[in-house]
Amino acid sequence: MSWEVRSDIERIEGNSRAQLVDVEHARHAQCSLDGEGECGGHESFLPDYRWPYIDSEYLDLHGATLPASYHYIPEDDSPEAMDRQIVYLRDSISPQFDANTFVRSRTGIAGLGQLTEFAIPITATLPFESWEHRLSFSVTPTLLFTGDPLNNAYSAHQFGTVAVNGAQPWGYHHYYTQGVGLSLNYVNHWFSADVGSSPLGFPITNVVGGLEFAPRLTRNLGLRISGGRRMVTDSELSYAGERDPGTGKLWGGVTRLFGHGALEWSAPGWNAYAGGGFAYLSGTNVIGNTETEAGAGGSATVWQFHDRQWLRVGLDLMYFGYKRNAYFFTWGQGGYFSPQQYYGAMVPVEWSGHDRRWTWFLRGEAGYQYYRSNGEPYFPTSNVLQAKGDENPPSYYGDESASGLAGNVRGRLVYQVDHRLRVGLEGGYSRAGSWSETSGMWMAHYTLDGQ
C-alpha cells in the first residue's frame, strides 16, 4: 500500500519514471503476499494491455502519431490493474518512432486549385520523466501534384501574368514540386513549442512554428492560448509557391501568422468549448489579408459498452471571414479559400472502441454552411498589370455565394502487431465551401520499450 501511495504522488507530480518504479515495487510486493515469490509470467505482453491514443490528427510537417494511452477497466482485479498501468508507463517513457504515408486529393481546375499531396512524415520522440514532457523531431518528404495550367486557354488566362504577358517559350509549368520539411517539437505538460521549415526544395521556403499554453484553471476548466506562423496548404501556389510563365518571377508561399484563445470545459461524459482568433496572411508577391474566426460547441457520450466502446454526439458552430478574397491564381493572388463570410453548424457523431488487438473510430459530421466571396481584380498588387488586363477582359473575378449541406467522414483502424509495433489505416472525405477533399493514410508506431 505504501508503494501505491508513492505512485499516486509521483503521478500527481507528473513523474512517470518514478511512478513506474513504485508500481513495479507494489506489484512484486503483492506477488510475495500472494505466495508467488517473484512475479512469474508477466502479462504485460497481452495485446489488450496496449491501447493507442486513437484521436491524434494529421499535422503538416509532423504527421499523426500513435502513442500509448491509459484506460482503467472496472473488471480488472488488482494484479491486472497494476500490469496494465506498468505497460502504459513503460511505453509512455520509452523512445519511439512514428511513420506515415499520407495522400490527399483536393478538387479544382488542373494547374490551379486542383492538388494532390503525397507526404511521408517520420517522427522520433524522446520522453523525459513522462510522456507529458518530451522532444520530437520530424522529417517529411513531400510531393505536390497540380497539373499544368498552360494546357488550355481558360486556365492559362487565370495563371500568373499570362493574361497580359503570355507564356514565354521557357514558361512550361512543371506539374509537380517536391521538398523535405523539418520540424522540432517540445512539450512540457501545459506548454508546447515547435519550429521548422516548409519543405526545403519548394520554390519558396518559409520558417514556421508556434507556441501553445494550456493550463488548467480549475479541475474542469482549461484555458488554451496559441499563436504562431503556419503554411497555408490549400493549393500548390499557397503551399509551395510557383513561377510565373510570363515573367519568370516567383509568387505564393502564403503563411498565416495567427493568435487564438479558447476556454474548454471537460467533465465525465461531456465537454464544451468556446473561442476565437485573428490572423494575418502574407506571401511572396501576394497581397496581404486578414482573418477573424470564432467557434463554440461540445459533445457528450450517449452510449458505452463495458468501457470499451463509446458513441458520442455533439454540435459545432463556426464563423470565419477574410478581408479580401484571395482564392485565385493570377499574379498577386494567394490560391487559398478566403470568403468574406462563412457560417457553419455541424453535428458530429463518433463511434470508437477497443477489442483485444484492435482499436478504432468512425467519425461523421454533417450540417449547414453559408459563405459569400467578393469579386476581385486579376492583379491586386499591380495597377499597371490590371490596366493592361482591362484591355483584354475578363480581368475581374465575380462575386460568389452558396449555401447548403457540408460535412466530412473519417475512419481509423489500428492493429497491435506485438508489444512494440502497431500499424493503422485511415481514410477520410470532406466537403466545405466550394471544394472537397479525399485523404488516406498508413500509420506505423514502434516503441523501444526494452521489454
N, C-alpha and C positions, 0 to 999 in steps of 0.2 A: 504493500500500500504506500510506503514511503517513496518508492521509485515512481509509482504512478502519480503521486502528488508532485514530485520533482518534474516529471514530464509535462504536467499541466502548466507549471510555472514557466518552463522553457518554451512551451507553445505560446503562451501569452506574450512572452518577451520576444518571440519570433526567431528563436534559435533552434532550427530543426536538427542540426547536427548533435547538439547536446540532448535534445528531446529523444532522438533515436537511441543514444546510449542508455538513457534512463528506461525507455520502453523495453529494450533488449534485456536489461538487468531485471526488470519486473517479470518478463516472460520466463527467464531462467529460474528466478526465484519461485515462480508459480509451478514450474516443472518439478522442482525439488519438493515442494509441498505436496504435490500430487504423487510423489513416489517415483517419478520418471527419471530422476537424476538430471543429466544434461538432456535438453530437448532433442529428440531424435526425429528424423524425417520432417524437417521444417517444411511447412506447407506454403512458403512464400512463392513457390513456383506455380501455384494454382492460377490458371488464367483469369478466373473470376476475381482474383485479388488485384487486378490491374484495370483501372477504369481511366481511359484518357480524358483529358479536358476536350470535350467534343465541340464546343462553341467557338473556337478560335477562328477568326475571319482572315481571309487572304489580304495581306497588306503589300502594297507596292514596295519593291526592293527588299522585302523581308520574308514574304511568303506566309504560309499558315503552319503553325507548329501544333504538335500533339503531346504536350507534357502530361504528367500524371495528375489525377485529381483524387481526392479522398471522399469516400462515401461510407456513412455509417449504416449498417444493415441491422435492423432490430432483432432479427432471429439469430444473429451471431452470438455464440457463447463467449465467455471472457477470453479463452485462448484464441479463438478465431478473430475476435475484435483486435487483439494485440497483433496477431500475424498480419492482418490487413493493414494496420497502422504502420508496422515495420516495413512492409513492402512499399507503401506510399512514401515514407520518409526516405528510404534508401534511393528510390527512383528520383525523388524531387531534389536531392542534393548531389546527384551524380552528373558528371559531364554528359552531354547528349547532343545528338545531331538530328537535324530535320532537312528533308529534301522534298521538293515539289516539282511536278511537271504541270504547268498551268497554261491553259489555252482559253482565249476569249475571242468572240467574233461580234462585232458591232455593225449594225446595218447602216447603209448610206450609199451615196454615189461613189463608184470606184474612183480612187485618186483624191477624193475629198473626204467625206465623213465616214466612208467605209473603212473598217480597221480590223485586222486580225493580229493578236498579240500571242507570242509564244515565249514563255519565260521558265527558267529552271533555277529558282532560288535555293541556295544551300546555306543553312544556318548552323553554326556551332554555338552552344550555350554552356557557360561555366557558372553554376550556382556557387554562392559563398556559404554563409551559415544557413541559408534557406532558399527555397525557390523564389521567395519574395525579394531576394537580394541577389541579383545575377547580372552577368555581362554576356552579350551575344554579338556575334559578327556574321554578317551575311554577304554572300557573293551571288549576284543574279544575272547570268547571261540572258539577254533579251533580244528578240527579233520582232519587228513590226512590219506587217504587210498591208499595203493600202491600194495598190494599183496605180496605173499611170493616167493622170488627168488629161494628158495630151492625146489620148486615144480617140476622143471625139470632140467636136467643136463646142458642145454645150458645157462640158466640164472644163475644157481648156479656157473658155471665156471667163470662168469663175475661179481661176487659179493664178495667184501671183499677180504679175503685171501683164499677163498675156493679152488681156483685152485692149491694151493700148500699145504695148511694145512688141507683141507677137512672141513666138518662141524662137530663140536663137538656134542655129544649127547644132550647138553643143548642149542645148537645153533639154535633152532627153531626161525624163524623171525616172529614177530607179524605183521599182515597185516595192522595195523593202529597205530597211535600215536595221543595223544591229549594234549592240554595245554590251557592256558589262557594268551593272550597278553595284555600288558598295554601300554598306550601312553598318554602323556601330551603335548598339543599343545598351543602355544601362538602366536597371530597375532597382530601386531600394524602397520597398514597401509602398508608401503612397506617393513616391516621386519617381518619375521616369524621364529619360532624355535620350535622344538619338541624333546622330549626324551622319551624313553620307553624301552621295552624289547620284544624280540621274545617270543612266548608263554611259560610261566612257566609250566613245566611238560614235555616239549620235552626233548629228551635225551641230547641235547646241547642247552643252552640258551645264548643269546648274548644281550648286551646293544646296542640299536640302537638310532638314532636321526639325526637331521640335522638343518642347517641354510639356510635361503634364504634372499637375498637383492634384491628388485625390484623397484628401484627409477625411476621416470620419468626424463629423460634428457631434453626433450622438450615436447611440447604439444602432439606430435605424437610418439616420440621415447622413448622407455624404455630400461633399462638395467636389466638383470636378472642374478644374480650370486648365485649359490647354492653349497652346499657341505654337506657331512655327511657320515653316516655309515648305510647301509640298508642290510636286509636279501636278499639272492638270493633264489627265491621261485620256481625254475624250477622243482624241484623234492623233494621227502621226504629226500633224502640224503643231498641236499644243504640247505633245509629249516630247518629241524629238527635234522639232524644227525642220524646215525644208528650204531648198534652194530655189529661188525664183528663176524660171526658164527665160524670163525677159531681160534680167539684169545680172544674174549670177550671184545676187546677194542673198544672205540668209535672213529668214524671219520665223517667228514662232517661239517654241520652247517656253511655254507660259508657266509661271509659278504663282502660287496662291499663298500670300502672307496673311495669316489668319489669327484670330483670337476667339475663344469660345468658353462659355461658362454654363454650368448646369447644376441643379440640385437633384439628388437621387435618393428616393426613399425605398428601402427594402425591408420586408418583413416576411416571416414564414408564409409561403403560399402566394405572395403577390409583391409587386413593385410598381413604382411610378417615377416619372422624371419630368423636368421642365427646364428649358434653357434656350440660349440664343447666342449669336456671334456676329462678327463683322470680318470682312476680308478685302484685301486689295490684290488685284490680279494684274500682272505685267509680264512682258516678254520682249525678246529682241525684235525691234521694229514693229511692235504690236501696240495698239492703243491701250492705255490703262483703263481699268474697270474696277468697280466696287460691288460688293455683295453683302446683303444683310440676310440673316436667316434666324428662324425660331422654330421650336418644336416642343411638343408635350405628348405624354402618353403613359402607358403602363400595360402590365399583363398579370394574369392570375392563373394558378393551377386549378383546373376544373375537374381533373380526374387523375388518379395514380393507382398503380398496381404493384403491391408488395415492395414499394420503394425502389422499383426497377424500371418502371415505365411511367411517363408523365404526359399529360395533354394540357397545353397552355393556350389561352386565348387573350388577345389584347386589343388595344386601339392606339394608333399613332396619328397625330396631327402635325402637319408640317407646312411651313411657308419659307420661301426664299425669293429674292429679287435682285436683279443686277441693274446698274445704272444704264448700261447700253447692251445691245445685242451684238455679240462678237462671234456668233456661230456660223462664220463664213470663212472662205479660203482665199480671198483676194488679198493683195498687199495691205498690211496693217490690221487685218482681222486675225482672230485668235484660234478659230476652229474648235470652240467649246460651247456646250449648251448653256445659254445665258439669257433666259427670258426675263422680262421686266417684272413679271408677277408669276408666281407658281404657288398653287394651293393644292394640298392633298390630304385625304383622310383614308387611312388604311386599317384593315382588320387582319392582324397576323394570327395564324393558328400553327402550333408546333407540337409534333409528337416526337418524343425522344425516349430512348431506352437502352438497356444493357442486358445481355443474356450470355453468360459464360465468356467466350472469346469475342463476342460481337458487341459493338456499341454503335448507335445510330441516331440520326434525327432527320425529320422531314418537315420542312417549314414552308408554308404558303402564305401569301399576303395579297389581298385584293381590296380595291376601293375605288375612290373617285378622284380625278385630278382636273384641274383647270390651269391653263397657262396662257400668257399673252406675250408676244415678242414684237418689238417695234421694228420698223424698216430702218435700214442703214445704208449709207453710201458705200460704193465698192471700195474706195480708198480713203478711210477716215483719217489717216495720218498725213496725207499729201493733197493740198489744194491743186497743185499742178497736175498730178495724175488724175484727180477727179474731174478737172476741167477737160482734159483730153478724153476721159471716159464718157463725158456727156456728149461728145461729138460722135460717139459710136455706141449708142444705147443697145441693151439696157445697162445702166450704170448705178442703179439703186435696187436694193432688195426690199421687197414688200413686207407689210405687217403680216403677222400670223397669230392666230389664236385657236385653241381647241379645248375640248373638254370630253370626258368620258371615262372609261374604265382604265385602270392601271394596276400593276401588280407584279409579283415575282414568285418564283418557287425555287427552292434549293434543298438538296438532299445530300447526306453524307453517311457513309458506311465504313467502319473501322474494324479491322480484324487483328487480334493479338496473336502473332505467329509464335513467339516464345517469350521468355521473361525479359528479353532485351529489345526485340523488334516488333513494331506494329506498323501496319500498312492500311491505307484507306483510299477511297474513291469519293469524288464529289461531282455533282452536276447541277447546273442552275440555268434559269431563264428569267429575264426581267424586261418589263415594258413600262417606260415612263417617258413623259414629254413626247418628242417626235421620233424617238429611236427605240430600238430593242436590242438586247444583248444576250448571247448564249455563252456559257462558260463550262469548263470541265477541268478537273484536277486529279492527279495521282499524288498520294502523300506517303512518306515513309519517315519513321521515327526510330532512332536507335539510341539506347541508353547504356553507358559504360558503368553499370552498377556494381561490378566487381563480385557478383554472386557466383 
